[in-house]
């Protein structure tokens, strides 16, 4: 399957969670998503000047950013593209895992690092006001944040290793015992 056919198949099968997807279909579609993401990120830089302003992101170092300042930092076009491509990329990953003879439901494991990352961010943000209010260094709080971050990183690395193994797995035919293959 060539690049254009993979993009077309990715969009046409956006909600198909049955069957299989070849390596070329998977990797060409993800290459397209990466290129699209880079183009949209560049557009974000021109559309939202706050994303280019390091002072707007970092603040003055002594006060927390307000909710309005945080909202200005959200790259809206990138967020929209991510949401639009979420289901097509998930269905393609699901079918690619099935192409290797494993259950496509394993694709949902990719959300574990995301959930842990959200938990980490929430715990770190909830600890910041306490650190700023006291003006002292609390080693227990710092260890909690560091432990959360290490857990998040380790989980993410483990997931990436499994993800690469599943995505690079050879195709299994129905004759080789792949119950998801349609011959």
ZADO-1210 file (C-alpha; in nm, 4 decimals, padded with zeros to 6 digits):
<atoms>
<atom x="00.0000" y="00.0000" z="00.0000" code="UNK" pos="1"/>
<atom x="00.1398" y="00.3394" z="-00.0935" code="UNK" pos="2"/>
<atom x="00.1242" y="00.6674" z="00.1010" code="UNK" pos="3"/>
<atom x="-00.1927" y="00.8067" z="-00.0613" code="UNK" pos="4"/>
<atom x="-00.3798" y="00.4758" z="-00.0362" code="UNK" pos="5"/>
<atom x="-00.2889" y="00.4450" z="00.3318" code="UNK" pos="6"/>
<atom x="-00.4220" y="00.7933" z="00.4064" code="UNK" pos="7"/>
<atom x="-00.7424" y="00.7182" z="00.2152" code="UNK" pos="8"/>
<atom x="-00.7852" y="00.3823" z="00.3936" code="UNK" pos="9"/>
<atom x="-00.7202" y="00.5428" z="00.7315" code="UNK" pos="10"/>
<atom x="-00.9996" y="00.7942" z="00.6801" code="UNK" pos="11"/>
<atom x="-01.2418" y="00.5535" z="00.5123" code="UNK" pos="12"/>
<atom x="-01.2003" y="00.2939" z="00.7873" code="UNK" pos="13"/>
<atom x="-01.2060" y="00.5527" z="01.0668" code="UNK" pos="14"/>
<atom x="-01.4598" y="00.3565" z="01.2725" code="UNK" pos="15"/>
<atom x="-01.3737" y="00.0005" z="01.1706" code="UNK" pos="16"/>
<atom x="-01.2379" y="-00.1957" z="01.4659" code="UNK" pos="17"/>
<atom x="-01.2582" y="-00.5361" z="01.2972" code="UNK" pos="18"/>
<atom x="-01.0157" y="-00.6924" z="01.0552" code="UNK" pos="19"/>
<atom x="-00.6503" y="-00.6066" z="01.0181" code="UNK" pos="20"/>
<atom x="-00.4220" y="-00.3277" z="00.8965" code="UNK" pos="21"/>
<atom x="-00.0911" y="-00.3874" z="00.7215" code="UNK" pos="22"/>
<atom x="00.2355" y="-00.2376" z="00.8397" code="UNK" pos="23"/>
<atom x="00.2479" y="-00.0012" z="00.5432" code="UNK" pos="24"/>
<atom x="-00.1091" y="00.1160" z="00.6013" code="UNK" pos="25"/>
<atom x="-00.0291" y="00.1823" z="00.9667" code="UNK" pos="26"/>
<atom x="00.3069" y="00.3540" z="00.9258" code="UNK" pos="27"/>
<atom x="00.2101" y="00.5667" z="00.6247" code="UNK" pos="28"/>
<atom x="-00.1018" y="00.6903" z="00.8035" code="UNK" pos="29"/>
<atom x="00.0990" y="00.7742" z="01.1156" code="UNK" pos="30"/>
<atom x="00.3572" y="00.9518" z="00.8991" code="UNK" pos="31"/>
<atom x="00.0706" y="01.1561" z="00.7543" code="UNK" pos="32"/>
<atom x="-00.0567" y="01.2348" z="01.1062" code="UNK" pos="33"/>
<atom x="00.2921" y="01.3432" z="01.2121" code="UNK" pos="34"/>
<atom x="00.3317" y="01.5734" z="00.9093" code="UNK" pos="35"/>
<atom x="-00.0171" y="01.7135" z="00.9690" code="UNK" pos="36"/>
<atom x="00.0711" y="01.7727" z="01.3344" code="UNK" pos="37"/>
<atom x="00.3880" y="01.9618" z="01.2426" code="UNK" pos="38"/>
<atom x="00.2032" y="02.1837" z="00.9966" code="UNK" pos="39"/>
<atom x="-00.0689" y="02.2589" z="01.2519" code="UNK" pos="40"/>
<atom x="00.1901" y="02.3305" z="01.5232" code="UNK" pos="41"/>
<atom x="00.3532" y="02.5858" z="01.2951" code="UNK" pos="42"/>
<atom x="00.0125" y="02.7389" z="01.2304" code="UNK" pos="43"/>
<atom x="-00.0461" y="02.7534" z="01.6070" code="UNK" pos="44"/>
<atom x="00.2683" y="02.9604" z="01.6476" code="UNK" pos="45"/>
<atom x="00.1326" y="03.2207" z="01.4067" code="UNK" pos="46"/>
<atom x="-00.2287" y="03.2114" z="01.5254" code="UNK" pos="47"/>
<atom x="-00.1510" y="03.2316" z="01.8982" code="UNK" pos="48"/>
<atom x="00.1424" y="03.4638" z="01.9704" code="UNK" pos="49"/>
<atom x="00.1284" y="03.3654" z="02.3408" code="UNK" pos="50"/>
<atom x="00.2770" y="03.0284" z="02.2426" code="UNK" pos="51"/>
<atom x="00.5888" y="03.2044" z="02.1108" code="UNK" pos="52"/>
<atom x="00.6282" y="03.4268" z="02.4174" code="UNK" pos="53"/>
<atom x="00.8458" y="03.2543" z="02.6779" code="UNK" pos="54"/>
<atom x="00.7538" y="03.5156" z="02.9415" code="UNK" pos="55"/>
<atom x="00.3842" y="03.4342" z="02.8916" code="UNK" pos="56"/>
<atom x="00.4547" y="03.0655" z="02.9481" code="UNK" pos="57"/>
<atom x="00.6931" y="03.0945" z="03.2408" code="UNK" pos="58"/>
<atom x="00.5441" y="03.3992" z="03.4124" code="UNK" pos="59"/>
<atom x="00.7652" y="03.6086" z="03.6376" code="UNK" pos="60"/>
<atom x="00.8709" y="03.3091" z="03.8459" code="UNK" pos="61"/>
<atom x="00.7078" y="03.4203" z="04.1691" code="UNK" pos="62"/>
<atom x="00.3367" y="03.3962" z="04.0948" code="UNK" pos="63"/>
<atom x="00.1202" y="03.1308" z="03.9380" code="UNK" pos="64"/>
<atom x="-00.0413" y="03.1954" z="03.6020" code="UNK" pos="65"/>
<atom x="-00.4117" y="03.2721" z="03.6100" code="UNK" pos="66"/>
<atom x="-00.6697" y="03.0494" z="03.4450" code="UNK" pos="67"/>
<atom x="-00.7040" y="03.2998" z="03.1597" code="UNK" pos="68"/>
<atom x="-00.3292" y="03.2909" z="03.1006" code="UNK" pos="69"/>
<atom x="-00.3365" y="02.9116" z="03.0925" code="UNK" pos="70"/>
<atom x="-00.6262" y="02.9155" z="02.8439" code="UNK" pos="71"/>
<atom x="-00.4261" y="03.1418" z="02.6136" code="UNK" pos="72"/>
<atom x="-00.1562" y="02.8752" z="02.6029" code="UNK" pos="73"/>
<atom x="-00.3872" y="02.6010" z="02.4715" code="UNK" pos="74"/>
<atom x="-00.3077" y="02.5458" z="02.1034" code="UNK" pos="75"/>
<atom x="-00.6668" y="02.5289" z="01.9768" code="UNK" pos="76"/>
<atom x="-00.5943" y="02.4123" z="01.6166" code="UNK" pos="77"/>
<atom x="-00.3689" y="02.1315" z="01.7448" code="UNK" pos="78"/>
<atom x="-00.6323" y="02.0303" z="01.9960" code="UNK" pos="79"/>
<atom x="-00.8991" y="02.0148" z="01.7243" code="UNK" pos="80"/>
<atom x="-00.6769" y="01.8075" z="01.4920" code="UNK" pos="81"/>
<atom x="-00.5916" y="01.5718" z="01.7792" code="UNK" pos="82"/>
<atom x="-00.9579" y="01.5172" z="01.8592" code="UNK" pos="83"/>
<atom x="-01.0522" y="01.4688" z="01.4925" code="UNK" pos="84"/>
<atom x="-00.7775" y="01.2099" z="01.4383" code="UNK" pos="85"/>
<atom x="-00.8193" y="01.0274" z="01.7707" code="UNK" pos="86"/>
<atom x="-01.0756" y="00.7653" z="01.6595" code="UNK" pos="87"/>
<atom x="-00.9173" y="00.6984" z="01.3159" code="UNK" pos="88"/>
<atom x="-00.5735" y="00.6459" z="01.4704" code="UNK" pos="89"/>
<atom x="-00.7166" y="00.4316" z="01.7509" code="UNK" pos="90"/>
<atom x="-00.9051" y="00.2103" z="01.5052" code="UNK" pos="91"/>
<atom x="-00.5937" y="00.1762" z="01.2889" code="UNK" pos="92"/>
<atom x="-00.3829" y="00.0806" z="01.5923" code="UNK" pos="93"/>
<atom x="-00.6545" y="-00.1668" z="01.6949" code="UNK" pos="94"/>
<atom x="-00.6490" y="-00.3307" z="01.3509" code="UNK" pos="95"/>
<atom x="-00.2662" y="-00.3290" z="01.3343" code="UNK" pos="96"/>
<atom x="-00.2431" y="-00.5174" z="01.6647" code="UNK" pos="97"/>
<atom x="-00.4982" y="-00.7682" z="01.5315" code="UNK" pos="98"/>
<atom x="-00.2832" y="-00.8118" z="01.2209" code="UNK" pos="99"/>
<atom x="-00.0180" y="-00.9609" z="01.4480" code="UNK" pos="100"/>
<atom x="-00.2703" y="-01.2071" z="01.5931" code="UNK" pos="101"/>
<atom x="-00.3373" y="-01.0316" z="01.9255" code="UNK" pos="102"/>
<atom x="-00.6566" y="-00.8743" z="02.0514" code="UNK" pos="103"/>
<atom x="-00.7015" y="-00.5162" z="01.9351" code="UNK" pos="104"/>
<atom x="-00.8274" y="-00.4296" z="02.2808" code="UNK" pos="105"/>
<atom x="-00.4612" y="-00.4022" z="02.3795" code="UNK" pos="106"/>
<atom x="-00.4660" y="-00.0673" z="02.1968" code="UNK" pos="107"/>
<atom x="-00.6528" y="00.0819" z="02.4899" code="UNK" pos="108"/>
<atom x="-00.3492" y="00.0218" z="02.7128" code="UNK" pos="109"/>
<atom x="-00.1953" y="00.3298" z="02.5543" code="UNK" pos="110"/>
<atom x="-00.4206" y="00.5397" z="02.7755" code="UNK" pos="111"/>
<atom x="-00.2518" y="00.4208" z="03.0969" code="UNK" pos="112"/>
<atom x="00.0449" y="00.6632" z="03.0636" code="UNK" pos="113"/>
<atom x="-00.2020" y="00.9388" z="02.9736" code="UNK" pos="114"/>
<atom x="-00.4071" y="00.8773" z="03.2877" code="UNK" pos="115"/>
<atom x="-00.0926" y="00.8594" z="03.5007" code="UNK" pos="116"/>
<atom x="00.0296" y="01.1827" z="03.3415" code="UNK" pos="117"/>
<atom x="-00.2964" y="01.3571" z="03.4258" code="UNK" pos="118"/>
<atom x="-00.2736" y="01.2303" z="03.7851" code="UNK" pos="119"/>
<atom x="00.0862" y="01.3530" z="03.8018" code="UNK" pos="120"/>
<atom x="-00.0024" y="01.6975" z="03.6678" code="UNK" pos="121"/>
<atom x="-00.2969" y="01.7333" z="03.9050" code="UNK" pos="122"/>
<atom x="-00.0876" y="01.6287" z="04.2060" code="UNK" pos="123"/>
<atom x="00.1968" y="01.8616" z="04.1079" code="UNK" pos="124"/>
<atom x="-00.0360" y="02.1565" z="04.0478" code="UNK" pos="125"/>
<atom x="-00.2184" y="02.0975" z="04.3752" code="UNK" pos="126"/>
<atom x="00.1163" y="02.1009" z="04.5587" code="UNK" pos="127"/>
<atom x="00.2433" y="02.4253" z="04.4029" code="UNK" pos="128"/>
<atom x="00.0258" y="02.6665" z="04.6047" code="UNK" pos="129"/>
<atom x="00.1351" y="02.4951" z="04.9283" code="UNK" pos="130"/>
<atom x="00.4993" y="02.5294" z="04.8302" code="UNK" pos="131"/>
<atom x="00.4594" y="02.8940" z="04.7325" code="UNK" pos="132"/>
<atom x="00.2557" y="02.9822" z="05.0437" code="UNK" pos="133"/>
<atom x="00.5036" y="02.8414" z="05.2943" code="UNK" pos="134"/>
<atom x="00.8128" y="02.9589" z="05.1153" code="UNK" pos="135"/>
<atom x="00.9938" y="02.6545" z="05.2493" code="UNK" pos="136"/>
<atom x="01.1014" y="02.3351" z="05.0877" code="UNK" pos="137"/>
<atom x="00.8941" y="02.0347" z="05.1949" code="UNK" pos="138"/>
<atom x="01.0984" y="01.7211" z="05.1211" code="UNK" pos="139"/>
<atom x="00.7988" y="01.4863" z="05.1590" code="UNK" pos="140"/>
<atom x="00.6017" y="01.6790" z="04.8994" code="UNK" pos="141"/>
<atom x="00.9005" y="01.6922" z="04.6684" code="UNK" pos="142"/>
<atom x="00.9475" y="01.3150" z="04.7029" code="UNK" pos="143"/>
<atom x="00.5790" y="01.2584" z="04.6251" code="UNK" pos="144"/>
<atom x="00.6039" y="01.4678" z="04.3085" code="UNK" pos="145"/>
<atom x="00.9311" y="01.3008" z="04.2089" code="UNK" pos="146"/>
<atom x="00.7855" y="00.9542" z="04.2731" code="UNK" pos="147"/>
<atom x="00.4813" y="01.0358" z="04.0617" code="UNK" pos="148"/>
<atom x="00.7012" y="01.1613" z="03.7821" code="UNK" pos="149"/>
<atom x="00.9237" y="00.8505" z="03.7912" code="UNK" pos="150"/>
<atom x="00.6165" y="00.6234" z="03.7858" code="UNK" pos="151"/>
<atom x="00.4788" y="00.8168" z="03.4887" code="UNK" pos="152"/>
<atom x="00.8082" y="00.7964" z="03.2966" code="UNK" pos="153"/>
<atom x="00.8620" y="00.4244" z="03.3676" code="UNK" pos="154"/>
<atom x="00.5052" y="00.3396" z="03.2662" code="UNK" pos="155"/>
<atom x="00.5431" y="00.5431" z="02.9487" code="UNK" pos="156"/>
<atom x="00.8689" y="00.3710" z="02.8557" code="UNK" pos="157"/>
<atom x="00.7221" y="00.0252" z="02.9177" code="UNK" pos="158"/>
<atom x="00.4224" y="00.1138" z="02.7029" code="UNK" pos="159"/>
<atom x="00.6450" y="00.2423" z="02.4213" code="UNK" pos="160"/>
<atom x="00.8458" y="-00.0802" z="02.4197" code="UNK" pos="161"/>
<atom x="00.5296" y="-00.2922" z="02.3956" code="UNK" pos="162"/>
<atom x="00.3781" y="-00.0584" z="02.1379" code="UNK" pos="163"/>
<atom x="00.6831" y="-00.0863" z="01.9103" code="UNK" pos="164"/>
<atom x="00.6854" y="-00.4647" z="01.9483" code="UNK" pos="165"/>
<atom x="00.3160" y="-00.4861" z="01.8552" code="UNK" pos="166"/>
<atom x="00.3437" y="-00.2426" z="01.5632" code="UNK" pos="167"/>
<atom x="00.6515" y="-00.4120" z="01.4186" code="UNK" pos="168"/>
<atom x="00.5125" y="-00.7638" z="01.4637" code="UNK" pos="169"/>
<atom x="00.4934" y="-00.9670" z="01.1459" code="UNK" pos="170"/>
<atom x="00.1561" y="-01.0226" z="00.9884" code="UNK" pos="171"/>
<atom x="-00.0075" y="-01.3521" z="01.0821" code="UNK" pos="172"/>
<atom x="-00.2442" y="-01.5103" z="00.8338" code="UNK" pos="173"/>
<atom x="-00.5513" y="-01.7133" z="00.9219" code="UNK" pos="174"/>
<atom x="-00.3504" y="-02.0269" z="00.8360" code="UNK" pos="175"/>
<atom x="-00.0964" y="-01.9218" z="01.1004" code="UNK" pos="176"/>
<atom x="-00.3670" y="-01.9008" z="01.3632" code="UNK" pos="177"/>
<atom x="-00.4723" y="-01.5354" z="01.3392" code="UNK" pos="178"/>
<atom x="-00.8412" y="-01.5368" z="01.4323" code="UNK" pos="179"/>
<atom x="-00.8750" y="-01.1713" z="01.3220" code="UNK" pos="180"/>
<atom x="-00.7489" y="-01.2221" z="00.9659" code="UNK" pos="181"/>
<atom x="-01.0004" y="-01.2303" z="00.6834" code="UNK" pos="182"/>
<atom x="-00.8757" y="-01.4310" z="00.3876" code="UNK" pos="183"/>
</atoms>
